[in-house]
Amino acid sequence: MYDIIIVGAGPAGASAALFTAKAGKKTLVIDSDKSITKRAWIENHYGVMEITGPDLVEIGKKQAAKFGAEIIEDKVVNIAKTDAGFRVEAEKSSFEAQQVILATGVLVDLAEKAGLKTKPGTEPRIKTVFDVDAEGKTNIDGIWAAGTAAGVSVHSIITAGDGAKVAINVISQLNGERYVDHDVLKS
Ligand SMILES: Cc1cc2nc3c(=O)[nH]c(=O)nc-3n(C[C@H](O)[C@H](O)[C@H](O)COP(=O)(O)OP(=O)(O)OC[C@H]3O[C@@H](n4cnc5c(N)ncnc54)[C@H](O)[C@@H]3O)c2cc1C
């Protein structure tokens, strides 16, 4: 039983996993290796002079793994409600979690089977997104969405930031108080 399963390991998903794993939450990331970020050359990501999309994605996964997130390659095909939370069904195996974050980029095909509401996208070339509130909550309590799949501007710093935002909201809900993760520079 995982605390949190994150579907998608692009900037939104890996950033969310970095926060949830660093907060001590048992985190599994399931990714189908179809990130649009892998086609990008990025010079507008704050704090990074320039980076290839594939490098950004690999570093993001390594950061999340450093804090204990498990990352596997598989395609999630359904999310079903259980007594304790959710069963996340992928092509090769199934996993259970209390909370689920969808960071699936341009792909929202999970919505219909899982009973998740969608709405038209507002960003260029993004047709459909999960219908989320300002915190990232979908219409199903315990399932959240972040990044491109949640309708934010399609830029790596924004999708990564949205993944972090939603992760902090999930951690705060699980802890019962607002969560902050600040490491202090040693003098
Ligand atoms: C050609 C190109 C150039 C770009 N240039 C820039 C740029 O210069 N600057 C900039 O800021 N942004 C740029 N971007 C945009 C940027 O890459 C995206 O905004 C951002 O990276 C998207 O992040 P994401 O995590 O939301 O989605 P993605 O990176 O697409 O990640 C989504 C992940 O979810 C996985 N997934 C989806 N469905 C499932 C499923 N059912 N089961 C398991 N896994 C699943 C996918 O395999 C994928 O790995 C560019 C994009 C493109 C295509």
The ligand as an SDF file (V2000), in Angstrom:
LIG
                    3D

 53 58  0  0  0  0  0  0  0  0999 V2000
    8.7990   20.3580  -29.0910 C   0  0  0  0  0  0  0  0  0  0  0  0
    8.5500   20.9340  -27.7110 C   0  0  0  0  0  0  0  0  0  0  0  0
    9.3470   21.9750  -27.2730 C   0  0  0  0  0  0  0  0  0  0  0  0
    9.1410   22.5360  -26.0020 C   0  0  0  0  0  0  0  0  0  0  0  0
    9.9360   23.5620  -25.6070 N   0  0  0  0  0  0  0  0  0  0  0  0
    9.7690   24.0750  -24.3780 C   0  0  0  0  0  0  0  0  0  0  0  0
   10.5970   25.1440  -23.9370 C   0  0  0  0  0  0  0  0  0  0  0  0
   11.4880   25.5990  -24.6460 O   0  0  0  0  0  0  0  0  0  0  0  0
   10.3640   25.6320  -22.6900 N   0  0  0  0  0  0  0  0  0  0  0  0
    9.3800   25.1560  -21.8790 C   0  0  0  0  0  0  0  0  0  0  0  0
    9.2210   25.6320  -20.7600 O   0  0  0  0  0  0  0  0  0  0  0  0
    8.5880   24.1550  -22.2820 N   0  0  0  0  0  0  0  0  0  0  0  0
    8.7580   23.6220  -23.5090 C   0  0  0  0  0  0  0  0  0  0  0  0
    7.9350   22.5940  -23.9090 N   0  0  0  0  0  0  0  0  0  0  0  0
    6.8310   22.1850  -23.0560 C   0  0  0  0  0  0  0  0  0  0  0  0
    7.2070   21.3460  -21.8590 C   0  0  0  0  0  0  0  0  0  0  0  0
    7.9760   20.2490  -22.2760 O   0  0  0  0  0  0  0  0  0  0  0  0
    5.9080   20.8820  -21.1720 C   0  0  0  0  0  0  0  0  0  0  0  0
    5.1360   21.9370  -20.6650 O   0  0  0  0  0  0  0  0  0  0  0  0
    6.0610   20.1490  -19.8840 C   0  0  0  0  0  0  0  0  0  0  0  0
    7.2970   19.5620  -19.8590 O   0  0  0  0  0  0  0  0  0  0  0  0
    4.9750   19.1110  -19.7330 C   0  0  0  0  0  0  0  0  0  0  0  0
    5.1690   18.4440  -18.5090 O   0  0  0  0  0  0  0  0  0  0  0  0
    4.1140   17.3890  -17.9570 P   0  0  0  0  0  0  0  0  0  0  0  0
    4.7980   16.6970  -16.8170 O   0  0  0  0  0  0  0  0  0  0  0  0
    2.8210   18.0340  -17.7260 O   0  0  0  0  0  0  0  0  0  0  0  0
    3.8810   16.3590  -19.1720 O   0  0  0  0  0  0  0  0  0  0  0  0
    4.8780   15.3240  -19.8780 P   0  0  0  0  0  0  0  0  0  0  0  0
    6.2930   15.7750  -19.8310 O   0  0  0  0  0  0  0  0  0  0  0  0
    4.3020   15.0160  -21.2020 O   0  0  0  0  0  0  0  0  0  0  0  0
    4.7900   14.0290  -18.9420 O   0  0  0  0  0  0  0  0  0  0  0  0
    3.6250   13.2460  -18.8730 C   0  0  0  0  0  0  0  0  0  0  0  0
    4.0500   11.8070  -18.5740 C   0  0  0  0  0  0  0  0  0  0  0  0
    2.8880   11.0360  -18.2370 O   0  0  0  0  0  0  0  0  0  0  0  0
    3.0360    9.7530  -18.7890 C   0  0  0  0  0  0  0  0  0  0  0  0
    1.7280    9.1290  -18.9200 N   0  0  0  0  0  0  0  0  0  0  0  0
    0.6270    9.5900  -19.5790 C   0  0  0  0  0  0  0  0  0  0  0  0
   -0.3990    8.7370  -19.4540 N   0  0  0  0  0  0  0  0  0  0  0  0
    0.0620    7.6940  -18.7210 C   0  0  0  0  0  0  0  0  0  0  0  0
   -0.5080    6.4720  -18.2800 C   0  0  0  0  0  0  0  0  0  0  0  0
   -1.7900    6.1470  -18.5610 N   0  0  0  0  0  0  0  0  0  0  0  0
    0.2540    5.6170  -17.5530 N   0  0  0  0  0  0  0  0  0  0  0  0
    1.5330    5.9160  -17.2440 C   0  0  0  0  0  0  0  0  0  0  0  0
    2.1380    7.0720  -17.6580 N   0  0  0  0  0  0  0  0  0  0  0  0
    1.4100    7.9330  -18.3730 C   0  0  0  0  0  0  0  0  0  0  0  0
    3.7170    9.9870  -20.1410 C   0  0  0  0  0  0  0  0  0  0  0  0
    4.3640    8.8260  -20.6020 O   0  0  0  0  0  0  0  0  0  0  0  0
    4.7030   11.1190  -19.7710 C   0  0  0  0  0  0  0  0  0  0  0  0
    5.9710   10.5930  -19.4270 O   0  0  0  0  0  0  0  0  0  0  0  0
    8.1130   22.0300  -25.1670 C   0  0  0  0  0  0  0  0  0  0  0  0
    7.3480   20.9530  -25.6070 C   0  0  0  0  0  0  0  0  0  0  0  0
    7.5410   20.4160  -26.8630 C   0  0  0  0  0  0  0  0  0  0  0  0
    6.6790   19.2850  -27.3130 C   0  0  0  0  0  0  0  0  0  0  0  0
  1  2  1  0
  2  3  1  0
  2 52  2  0
  3  4  2  0
  4  5  1  0
  4 50  1  0
  5  6  2  0
  6  7  1  0
  6 13  1  0
  7  8  2  0
  7  9  1  0
  9 10  1  0
 10 11  2  0
 10 12  1  0
 12 13  2  0
 13 14  1  0
 14 15  1  0
 14 50  1  0
 15 16  1  0
 16 17  1  0
 16 18  1  0
 18 19  1  0
 18 20  1  0
 20 21  1  0
 20 22  1  0
 22 23  1  0
 23 24  1  0
 24 25  2  0
 24 26  1  0
 24 27  1  0
 27 28  1  0
 28 29  2  0
 28 30  1  0
 28 31  1  0
 31 32  1  0
 32 33  1  0
 33 34  1  0
 33 48  1  0
 34 35  1  0
 35 36  1  0
 35 46  1  0
 36 37  1  0
 36 45  1  0
 37 38  2  0
 38 39  1  0
 39 40  1  0
 39 45  2  0
 40 41  1  0
 40 42  2  0
 42 43  1  0
 43 44  2  0
 44 45  1  0
 46 47  1  0
 46 48  1  0
 48 49  1  0
 50 51  2  0
 51 52  1  0
 52 53  1  0
M  END
$$$$
